[in-house]
Amino acid sequence: MERYTCDPNLEVIGFVPLGFFGTLQEDTMRPILSNLGLNFSQFQPDTWYPLQLILDILYEFQQHDDTMYNYVAFGMRVAETINVPSEPSSETFAEFLVGFEKLYPERYRNGDPGYVHVQRLAERKIKLTFDVPYPDDTFYGLFYGYCRRFLPQGTSFSVLYDPDSLRKDEGGQETTIWVEWKD
């Protein structure tokens, strides 16, 4: 797999990578961080870090088995722990997802973090198209995690890659995910 890269000046706020590192995969992450001369205690939620450093950590991580599942777990963990301006209810969940288009770049500074375009196609159906420097599966996990966190327990939902378009990780220009839910 190729390395993920970004603008060398681009920085990410610390609570984003802390979400990645706080997954159940800590036993695997610890030696990777150690090999890069890092440890968990160096990362603070309100400190800015070079995004390329985080992408390099993810690259090292992909050398292990079950990478796709781990990337999904990373995204889910971020969704579970990240602060959002206000906790959406089941009635405002669609608005929260639509607002993610503006929320995403607020987590970055000093460069272009890519984009997330959001379209509300129906009351409970959202199309997210993105070109970000992360593996596609982290964003799949992020939106799956948001569904689990903010939709009422027992709500049926699906998070699916668009089967009719080539994902960025597969050589496409951008990735599209569909999020849909029912009571």
C-alpha positions as CSV (number, residue, x, y, z in Angstrom):
1,M,0.0,0.0,0.0
2,E,1.1,3.5,-0.7
3,R,2.0,6.0,1.9
4,Y,-0.6,8.6,2.7
5,T,0.8,12.2,2.4
6,C,-0.4,15.7,3.0
7,D,0.9,19.3,2.9
8,P,4.1,19.2,5.1
9,N,2.8,22.2,7.1
10,L,-0.6,20.8,7.8
11,E,-1.3,20.2,11.5
12,V,-4.1,18.3,13.3
13,I,-5.5,19.0,16.8
14,G,-4.4,16.3,19.3
15,F,-7.7,14.9,20.2
16,V,-8.0,13.4,16.6
17,P,-4.9,11.2,16.8
18,L,-5.6,10.4,20.5
19,G,-8.8,8.9,19.2
20,F,-6.8,6.7,16.8
21,F,-4.3,5.6,19.5
22,G,-7.0,5.0,22.1
23,T,-8.5,2.0,20.3
24,L,-8.2,-1.6,21.4
25,Q,-5.1,-1.9,19.2
26,E,-2.8,-0.2,21.8
27,D,-0.6,-3.3,22.1
28,T,0.1,-3.0,18.4
29,M,0.4,0.8,18.4
30,R,2.9,1.0,21.3
31,P,5.8,-0.6,19.4
32,I,5.1,1.4,16.3
33,L,5.2,4.6,18.2
34,S,8.3,3.4,20.0
35,N,10.0,2.7,16.7
36,L,9.3,6.3,15.7
37,G,10.7,7.6,19.0
38,L,7.2,8.4,20.3
39,N,4.9,7.3,23.1
40,F,1.3,7.8,24.0
41,S,2.0,10.3,26.8
42,Q,3.5,12.8,24.3
43,F,0.1,13.4,22.7
44,Q,-2.2,16.0,24.3
45,P,-5.8,16.8,23.1
46,D,-5.3,20.5,22.8
47,T,-1.8,20.5,21.1
48,W,-1.3,20.7,17.3
49,Y,0.7,17.9,15.6
50,P,2.0,17.5,12.1
51,L,-0.6,15.5,10.2
52,Q,2.2,13.8,8.2
53,L,3.5,12.3,11.5
54,I,0.1,10.7,12.1
55,L,-0.1,9.5,8.5
56,D,3.3,7.9,8.9
57,I,2.1,6.1,12.0
58,L,-0.9,4.8,10.1
59,Y,1.4,3.7,7.3
60,E,3.6,1.7,9.8
61,F,0.4,0.3,11.3
62,Q,-0.8,-1.0,7.9
63,Q,2.1,-3.5,7.8
64,H,0.1,-5.6,10.3
65,D,-2.7,-8.0,9.6
66,D,-6.4,-6.9,9.6
67,T,-5.5,-3.3,8.7
68,M,-8.9,-2.5,7.2
69,Y,-10.6,-3.6,10.5
70,N,-8.2,-1.6,12.5
71,Y,-8.7,1.5,10.4
72,V,-12.4,1.2,10.8
73,A,-11.8,0.8,14.6
74,F,-9.7,3.9,14.6
75,G,-12.5,5.9,12.9
76,M,-15.1,4.5,15.3
77,R,-13.0,5.4,18.3
78,V,-12.6,9.0,17.1
79,A,-16.4,9.2,16.7
80,E,-16.9,7.9,20.2
81,T,-14.5,10.3,21.9
82,I,-14.4,13.5,19.8
83,N,-16.0,16.6,21.1
84,V,-18.8,18.0,18.9
85,P,-20.3,21.4,19.2
86,S,-23.6,20.0,20.4
87,E,-24.8,16.4,20.8
88,P,-27.3,15.7,18.0
89,S,-30.5,13.9,18.7
90,S,-32.2,11.5,16.4
91,E,-34.1,14.4,15.0
92,T,-30.9,16.5,14.3
93,F,-28.6,13.7,13.3
94,A,-28.9,14.5,9.6
95,E,-28.1,18.2,10.3
96,F,-25.1,17.0,12.2
97,L,-23.8,15.0,9.3
98,V,-24.5,17.9,6.9
99,G,-22.6,20.2,9.3
100,F,-19.6,17.8,9.2
101,E,-18.6,19.5,5.9
102,K,-17.7,22.6,7.9
103,L,-16.6,20.8,11.1
104,Y,-14.0,18.7,9.4
105,P,-11.5,21.5,8.4
106,E,-11.8,23.1,11.8
107,R,-9.6,20.2,13.2
108,Y,-6.7,21.3,11.0
109,R,-4.5,24.3,10.4
110,N,-1.6,25.5,8.2
111,G,-2.6,23.7,5.1
112,D,-5.3,22.0,3.1
113,P,-6.8,18.9,4.8
114,G,-8.9,18.0,1.8
115,Y,-12.7,18.1,1.7
116,V,-15.8,16.4,2.7
117,H,-18.9,17.3,0.7
118,V,-22.3,16.3,2.2
119,Q,-25.6,16.0,0.4
120,R,-28.9,15.2,2.1
121,L,-30.8,13.0,-0.3
122,A,-33.8,12.2,1.9
123,E,-34.8,12.7,5.5
124,R,-32.6,9.9,6.6
125,K,-30.2,9.4,3.7
126,I,-26.9,11.2,3.4
127,K,-24.2,11.1,0.7
128,L,-20.7,12.0,1.8
129,T,-18.0,12.5,-0.8
130,F,-14.5,13.1,0.4
131,D,-10.9,13.5,-0.6
132,V,-8.9,13.4,2.7
133,P,-5.3,12.3,3.5
134,Y,-6.6,9.4,5.6
135,P,-7.3,5.8,4.6
136,D,-10.9,5.4,3.4
137,D,-11.7,2.9,6.1
138,T,-11.0,5.4,8.9
139,F,-13.8,7.6,7.5
140,Y,-16.0,4.6,7.1
141,G,-15.4,3.8,10.8
142,L,-15.9,7.5,11.7
143,F,-19.4,7.6,10.2
144,Y,-20.3,4.2,11.5
145,G,-19.2,5.4,14.9
146,Y,-21.3,8.5,14.7
147,C,-24.4,6.4,13.8
148,R,-23.7,4.2,16.9
149,R,-23.1,7.2,19.1
150,F,-25.9,9.5,18.1
151,L,-28.8,7.4,16.8
152,P,-31.1,5.9,19.4
153,Q,-30.3,2.4,20.4
154,G,-32.1,-0.1,18.2
155,T,-32.1,2.2,15.2
156,S,-31.3,0.3,12.0
157,F,-28.6,2.0,9.9
158,S,-26.2,1.3,7.1
159,V,-22.9,2.9,6.1
160,L,-21.8,1.7,2.7
161,Y,-19.2,2.6,0.1
162,D,-20.7,3.7,-3.2
163,P,-20.5,0.5,-5.3
164,D,-20.6,2.5,-8.5
165,S,-17.5,4.6,-7.9
166,L,-13.9,3.8,-7.5
167,R,-12.7,4.7,-3.9
168,K,-9.6,6.8,-3.5
169,D,-7.8,3.9,-1.9
170,E,-8.5,1.9,-5.1
171,G,-7.1,4.7,-7.4
172,G,-10.2,6.9,-7.6
173,Q,-10.2,10.7,-7.2
174,E,-12.4,10.7,-4.1
175,T,-14.5,8.3,-2.0
176,T,-18.3,8.3,-1.5
177,I,-20.1,6.8,1.5
178,W,-23.8,6.5,1.9
179,V,-25.4,6.7,5.4
180,E,-29.0,5.7,5.9
181,W,-31.1,5.0,8.9
182,K,-34.6,3.9,9.9
183,D,-36.4,3.7,13.3
